[in-house]
Amino acid sequence: MRRAGLLVVAVAALAVPGAHARTDAPRAVPGVTPTEIKLGGTFPLSGPAAAFGTLGPGARAYFEYVNARGGVHGRRIRLEMRDDGYEPARTVQLTRELVQEDGVFAIFASVGTANNIAVRPFLNQLRVPQLFVGDGSSVLGRGYRRYPWTMGYLPSYVGEGAIYGRNVARTRPGARIAVLAENSPLGTDWLNGVRRGLAGRARIVRVQRHAPTDTDVRSQLASLRSSRADVLMLLTTPVYVIQGFIELNRLGWRPRVYVGSISIEPNVMRIAVASAGRRVTDNAISLAWLKDPTNPRWARDRGVRLYRQIMRSHCGGCRASDVYHYAGMAFAYTMVDALRRAGRNLTREGLLRAATHLDERNNPFLLPGVAIRTSPTNYHPISRAQLYRYRRGFWQPFSGLLGARG
């Protein structure tokens, strides 16, 4: 009888989760197996910001290139992409699905300021890394104390705006400036940076905002035209930048134009040229931190040749002339770097530690001299960029590297 009782106890102990016999077993890490690391991200594959959508396939192509060479510590990287149409509500729904149903290890490169802000509380509550996302807002960059699991990738929008402001103040003191800005933290950061850079040496005479889902900005451009400004800043996304150039042509207005850096992809500018003409688009000014693989000046560059190789081998049906693919590879290079530094025994905590201690100086897709540097208090990985001017179908540099901190 006593032996039977002991047998019952022993069987019960084996059946109870967390019984002593199982406490030494390693805890499973979501999205990580001996052979795979599963990442997830949301991208505007449709909708008003669909131009940004190819960042995801570009990143996935780079991961496939790494997988073909053994992966990261023997694990293949798999990127689950979801189309949120640039709508924050859909971003929330799809991100929850990626984490709770698909069991991804981390969220990577999701696009959009409002979109990433919307999912940040959920991901930080669950301690899911939200890394190298397509954003440069001060909301994310300065939120590391409350939201340490969230890090952007782009240069600070405030820092970018300040560079434009300083350039106007130096080259056109006393200028009258008109601004078209997205009505979001993205547009607000850019505008605040411009004001900081101007330091009172030129004046913003009118600001017009638009919703991220507006169908057109004709009325906003007409209002800005009536301000008699001689400088126009298009601090918005590609669709509205193109519309801005079209309206400049229609109105016969010829201010000096500055374009937010997220909207200067060569195909965006080619559409603007075709729609509005070179008289309107030539001499526009912006900021760059990536090489342009469509520009002949980079034809023999190592990073650009690698890009073309990866596009041929791992992105069937993709257009190599779409430079948002190229940007996706820059994001992915840094993610691979962080995963490698996190070590073989991969955990979310280890990945966050690696992501906040980067000193990446060899990313082949970035401009020479542009590095990825992070710390537990520096969540803007890219802090330097270069002023470019659009001429004869290409963006051409006309400054050295400039500080772009917010």
VMD Tcl script that draws the C-alpha trace (Angstrom):
set ca {
  {0.00 0.00 0.00}
  {2.81 2.38 0.90}
  {4.59 1.60 -2.40}
  {1.36 2.26 -4.32}
  {0.98 5.61 -2.59}
  {4.54 6.63 -3.48}
  {3.91 5.63 -7.08}
  {0.82 7.86 -7.25}
  {2.80 10.81 -5.85}
  {5.60 10.25 -8.34}
  {3.21 10.10 -11.29}
  {1.41 13.22 -10.06}
  {4.69 15.10 -9.77}
  {5.54 14.29 -13.38}
  {2.11 15.49 -14.52}
  {2.18 18.85 -12.74}
  {3.63 21.71 -14.82}
  {6.53 23.28 -13.01}
  {7.16 20.24 -10.82}
  {10.73 19.92 -9.56}
  {11.67 17.47 -12.29}
  {11.14 20.25 -14.92}
  {12.54 23.35 -13.26}
  {15.94 22.88 -14.87}
  {14.53 22.77 -18.42}
  {15.35 25.88 -20.48}
  {12.41 28.21 -21.00}
  {11.29 28.51 -24.64}
  {11.96 31.88 -26.28}
  {9.10 32.95 -28.58}
  {10.10 32.97 -32.23}
  {13.42 31.18 -31.67}
  {14.15 27.54 -32.46}
  {17.47 25.76 -32.98}
  {17.16 26.53 -36.71}
  {15.12 29.73 -37.02}
  {14.58 33.30 -35.77}
  {11.12 34.64 -36.63}
  {10.73 38.42 -36.90}
  {7.62 40.42 -37.76}
  {6.87 43.85 -39.16}
  {4.07 45.97 -40.59}
  {4.55 47.85 -43.86}
  {2.29 50.02 -46.05}
  {2.13 47.65 -48.98}
  {-0.99 49.57 -50.02}
  {-2.52 52.97 -49.29}
  {-1.20 56.56 -49.44}
  {2.30 55.64 -48.24}
  {2.69 52.50 -50.37}
  {5.99 53.84 -51.72}
  {7.52 52.89 -48.36}
  {6.21 49.34 -48.58}
  {9.16 47.90 -50.48}
  {11.38 48.48 -47.47}
  {10.03 45.14 -46.17}
  {10.87 43.01 -49.23}
  {14.30 44.66 -49.39}
  {15.00 43.71 -45.79}
  {13.72 40.17 -46.36}
  {15.99 39.79 -49.41}
  {19.01 40.71 -47.27}
  {17.97 38.17 -44.64}
  {17.73 35.51 -47.38}
  {21.24 36.45 -48.48}
  {22.46 35.95 -44.90}
  {20.51 32.67 -44.63}
  {22.23 31.35 -47.75}
  {25.53 31.89 -45.95}
  {24.63 30.04 -42.77}
  {22.30 32.50 -41.08}
  {23.05 33.90 -37.63}
  {24.75 31.36 -35.35}
  {23.23 28.62 -37.53}
  {19.68 30.00 -37.45}
  {17.80 31.25 -40.51}
  {15.99 34.58 -40.22}
  {12.36 34.61 -41.28}
  {10.51 37.93 -41.67}
  {6.71 37.87 -41.45}
  {5.35 40.99 -43.22}
  {1.85 42.42 -42.83}
  {0.18 45.21 -44.83}
  {-1.23 47.89 -42.52}
  {-1.98 50.44 -45.27}
  {-0.25 53.08 -43.08}
  {-3.29 53.01 -40.76}
  {-2.33 52.92 -37.04}
  {-5.46 50.97 -36.06}
  {-4.52 48.20 -38.50}
  {-0.93 48.34 -37.25}
  {-2.17 47.60 -33.73}
  {-4.33 44.69 -34.87}
  {-1.64 43.14 -37.08}
  {1.13 43.60 -34.52}
  {-0.97 41.83 -31.89}
  {-1.45 38.96 -34.35}
  {2.28 38.79 -35.08}
  {3.13 38.59 -31.37}
  {0.23 36.59 -29.91}
  {-0.66 34.28 -32.80}
  {2.47 34.02 -34.96}
  {4.83 34.14 -31.97}
  {7.50 36.39 -33.46}
  {10.71 37.00 -31.53}
  {10.78 40.73 -32.24}
  {9.09 43.45 -34.29}
  {11.48 44.84 -36.90}
  {11.41 47.86 -39.25}
  {7.68 48.59 -39.02}
  {7.00 51.82 -40.93}
  {5.41 55.04 -39.73}
  {5.58 57.42 -36.78}
  {1.95 57.21 -35.63}
  {1.95 53.48 -36.39}
  {4.94 52.70 -34.18}
  {3.70 54.97 -31.40}
  {0.36 53.13 -31.43}
  {1.90 49.69 -30.76}
  {4.68 50.82 -28.44}
  {2.79 50.39 -25.10}
  {1.62 46.88 -26.01}
  {5.09 45.70 -27.07}
  {6.85 47.22 -24.07}
  {4.35 45.73 -21.65}
  {5.19 42.28 -23.05}
  {8.92 43.13 -23.31}
  {8.97 42.40 -27.05}
  {11.81 44.21 -28.88}
  {10.50 46.82 -31.35}
  {13.72 47.58 -33.14}
  {15.08 49.68 -35.99}
  {11.63 50.81 -37.00}
  {11.02 53.26 -39.85}
  {10.82 56.39 -37.73}
  {12.99 59.27 -36.52}
  {10.54 61.03 -34.21}
  {11.45 62.61 -30.91}
  {8.56 60.69 -29.32}
  {10.41 57.42 -29.92}
  {13.93 58.81 -29.59}
  {13.34 60.34 -26.16}
  {10.99 57.69 -24.82}
  {13.65 55.16 -23.84}
  {13.09 55.47 -20.08}
  {9.41 54.52 -20.24}
  {9.65 52.41 -23.42}
  {13.13 50.87 -23.48}
  {12.11 48.09 -25.90}
  {11.39 50.54 -28.76}
  {14.08 52.03 -31.01}
  {13.83 53.88 -34.32}
  {16.38 53.84 -37.11}
  {16.10 57.06 -39.11}
  {17.96 60.27 -38.26}
  {16.08 62.58 -35.91}
  {13.36 64.52 -37.73}
  {14.05 67.46 -35.41}
  {17.75 67.27 -36.29}
  {16.91 67.10 -40.00}
  {14.63 70.14 -39.78}
  {17.34 72.05 -37.92}
  {19.78 71.38 -40.78}
  {17.29 72.85 -43.27}
  {16.72 75.85 -41.02}
  {20.44 76.54 -40.67}
  {20.91 76.24 -44.43}
  {18.17 78.81 -45.08}
  {19.53 81.14 -42.40}
  {23.02 80.97 -43.91}
  {22.12 81.21 -47.59}
  {18.94 83.32 -47.48}
  {18.80 85.39 -44.30}
  {15.50 87.20 -44.09}
  {13.72 84.60 -46.25}
  {9.96 84.13 -46.03}
  {9.25 80.42 -45.51}
  {6.09 78.45 -46.19}
  {5.66 74.89 -44.89}
  {3.46 71.99 -45.94}
  {3.58 69.43 -43.12}
  {1.83 66.19 -42.33}
  {-0.48 66.66 -39.36}
  {1.31 64.15 -37.15}
  {4.35 63.92 -34.87}
  {6.39 63.47 -38.08}
  {5.41 66.91 -39.43}
  {5.59 68.54 -36.00}
  {9.14 67.33 -35.40}
  {10.35 68.55 -38.78}
  {8.72 71.94 -38.22}
  {10.15 72.32 -34.71}
  {13.59 71.50 -36.08}
  {13.31 74.13 -38.82}
  {12.40 76.76 -36.24}
  {15.35 75.75 -34.10}
  {17.78 75.95 -37.04}
  {16.50 79.33 -38.23}
  {17.30 80.89 -34.84}
  {15.33 84.00 -35.82}
  {17.38 84.74 -38.95}
  {14.47 83.97 -41.29}
  {10.72 83.75 -40.76}
  {8.09 81.07 -41.25}
  {5.18 83.09 -42.64}
  {2.65 80.29 -43.10}
  {2.16 76.62 -42.21}
  {-0.43 74.36 -43.82}
  {-1.02 70.83 -42.56}
  {-2.73 67.84 -44.10}
  {-4.02 64.55 -42.73}
  {-2.00 61.44 -43.67}
  {-5.03 60.18 -45.63}
  {-6.04 63.38 -47.48}
  {-6.70 62.89 -51.17}
  {-4.90 66.07 -52.27}
  {-3.23 69.23 -50.97}
  {-4.27 71.72 -53.64}
  {-5.97 74.09 -51.21}
  {-2.97 74.01 -48.87}
  {-0.56 74.89 -51.68}
  {-2.80 77.73 -52.87}
  {-2.81 79.18 -49.35}
  {0.97 78.86 -49.09}
  {1.37 80.55 -52.48}
  {-0.63 83.56 -51.28}
  {1.83 84.09 -48.40}
  {4.42 85.40 -50.91}
  {7.04 83.05 -49.43}
  {10.29 82.54 -51.35}
  {11.12 79.21 -49.64}
  {8.79 76.20 -49.50}
  {9.36 73.16 -47.31}
  {7.52 69.95 -48.25}
  {7.77 68.09 -44.95}
  {5.59 65.15 -45.80}
  {5.36 61.76 -47.49}
  {5.93 60.95 -51.20}
  {2.37 61.29 -52.54}
  {2.07 64.83 -51.18}
  {5.58 65.80 -52.24}
  {4.64 64.88 -55.82}
  {1.38 66.80 -55.51}
  {3.32 69.76 -54.12}
  {5.57 69.92 -57.17}
  {2.57 69.59 -59.48}
  {0.84 72.51 -57.76}
  {4.00 74.64 -57.91}
  {4.00 74.16 -61.66}
  {0.28 74.88 -62.00}
  {0.51 78.02 -59.87}
  {3.66 79.29 -61.57}
  {5.34 79.59 -58.18}
  {9.14 79.22 -58.05}
  {10.33 79.19 -54.42}
  {13.43 77.34 -53.26}
  {12.11 73.91 -52.26}
  {13.22 71.63 -49.41}
  {11.95 68.04 -49.34}
  {11.80 65.75 -46.28}
  {14.40 63.00 -46.63}
  {11.95 60.10 -46.45}
  {10.42 61.25 -49.76}
  {13.42 61.70 -52.06}
  {13.54 58.18 -53.50}
  {14.58 58.46 -57.19}
  {11.31 57.07 -58.57}
  {9.34 59.59 -56.51}
  {11.40 62.37 -58.04}
  {11.08 60.94 -61.55}
  {7.30 61.03 -61.19}
  {7.55 64.62 -59.95}
  {9.74 65.57 -62.93}
  {7.40 63.91 -65.39}
  {4.38 65.61 -63.81}
  {5.76 69.07 -63.06}
  {8.92 69.51 -65.14}
  {12.57 70.06 -64.31}
  {12.18 73.81 -63.88}
  {10.17 73.02 -60.74}
  {12.12 70.05 -59.38}
  {15.74 71.03 -60.17}
  {17.66 72.57 -57.25}
  {15.34 71.10 -54.61}
  {17.28 70.41 -51.39}
  {17.11 67.46 -49.02}
  {19.15 65.27 -46.69}
  {20.66 61.83 -47.32}
  {22.38 59.16 -45.24}
  {22.18 56.31 -47.76}
  {23.99 55.84 -51.05}
  {21.77 56.05 -54.13}
  {22.26 52.82 -56.11}
  {20.72 54.44 -59.21}
  {23.36 57.19 -59.34}
  {26.36 56.43 -61.61}
  {28.72 57.87 -59.00}
  {28.16 54.74 -56.89}
  {28.28 52.24 -59.78}
  {31.48 50.55 -58.57}
  {30.75 50.86 -54.87}
  {30.94 47.63 -52.83}
  {27.59 48.16 -51.10}
  {25.76 49.02 -54.30}
  {27.18 45.99 -56.11}
  {26.12 43.80 -53.16}
  {22.64 45.33 -53.37}
  {22.32 44.46 -57.05}
  {23.57 40.94 -56.41}
  {21.03 40.37 -53.63}
  {18.20 41.82 -55.70}
  {18.98 39.42 -58.54}
  {19.29 36.37 -56.30}
  {16.75 36.93 -53.54}
  {14.10 39.43 -54.65}
  {12.48 37.97 -57.75}
  {10.12 40.42 -59.44}
  {11.44 43.38 -57.42}
  {12.65 46.55 -59.12}
  {16.24 47.33 -58.23}
  {15.55 50.96 -59.17}
  {13.18 51.22 -56.18}
  {15.59 52.51 -53.57}
  {13.29 51.76 -50.63}
  {14.45 48.15 -51.20}
  {17.98 49.43 -50.66}
  {16.96 51.20 -47.44}
  {15.43 47.94 -46.22}
  {18.80 46.24 -46.66}
  {20.48 48.90 -44.52}
  {17.91 48.27 -41.76}
  {18.39 44.50 -42.10}
  {22.19 44.74 -41.96}
  {21.92 46.41 -38.55}
  {19.39 43.84 -37.33}
  {21.72 41.00 -38.31}
  {24.55 42.80 -36.53}
  {22.48 43.04 -33.34}
  {21.37 39.39 -33.56}
  {24.96 38.24 -33.92}
  {26.07 40.34 -30.97}
  {23.21 38.93 -28.88}
  {24.97 35.53 -29.00}
  {24.01 31.93 -29.56}
  {21.76 31.69 -26.50}
  {19.31 34.18 -27.98}
  {16.86 35.95 -25.68}
  {14.83 39.12 -26.03}
  {16.79 40.68 -23.20}
  {20.06 39.80 -24.92}
  {18.88 41.30 -28.20}
  {17.89 44.56 -26.49}
  {21.27 44.71 -24.76}
  {23.04 44.24 -28.09}
  {20.82 46.79 -29.87}
  {21.61 49.45 -27.27}
  {25.40 48.97 -27.50}
  {26.07 49.23 -31.24}
  {29.07 50.87 -32.86}
  {28.52 49.81 -36.46}
  {30.91 51.57 -38.84}
  {30.89 49.12 -41.74}
  {27.28 49.08 -42.93}
  {27.95 49.00 -46.70}
  {24.64 50.66 -47.61}
  {25.24 53.91 -45.69}
  {27.15 56.94 -46.93}
  {30.87 56.91 -46.09}
  {31.35 58.23 -42.57}
  {27.79 57.51 -41.46}
  {27.79 55.02 -38.58}
  {25.18 53.28 -36.42}
  {25.80 54.15 -32.79}
  {23.47 53.45 -29.89}
  {23.55 53.38 -26.11}
  {20.96 52.86 -23.36}
  {20.28 56.61 -23.63}
  {20.80 57.10 -27.38}
  {17.89 55.71 -29.38}
  {18.65 57.62 -32.61}
  {21.15 55.24 -34.29}
  {22.03 57.62 -37.16}
  {23.36 61.02 -36.12}
  {25.05 62.31 -39.29}
  {23.79 63.06 -42.78}
  {24.61 65.17 -45.83}
  {22.77 67.92 -47.72}
  {21.90 67.04 -51.32}
  {20.59 69.07 -54.27}
  {18.48 67.59 -57.08}
  {19.95 68.27 -60.53}
  {19.62 66.56 -63.92}
  {17.76 63.58 -62.53}
  {19.97 62.79 -59.51}
  {20.55 63.96 -55.96}
  {24.05 65.44 -55.69}
  {25.87 66.23 -52.40}
  {26.86 69.81 -51.66}
  {27.94 69.65 -48.02}
  {30.09 67.51 -45.77}
  {28.55 65.30 -43.10}
  {26.44 67.30 -40.68}
  {25.22 66.54 -37.19}
  {21.58 65.44 -37.25}
  {20.84 64.95 -33.57}
  {17.48 66.13 -32.33}
}
mol new
graphics top color blue
foreach p $ca { graphics top sphere $p radius 0.5 }
foreach p [lrange $ca 0 end-1] q [lrange $ca 1 end] { graphics top cylinder $p $q radius 0.2 }
display resetview
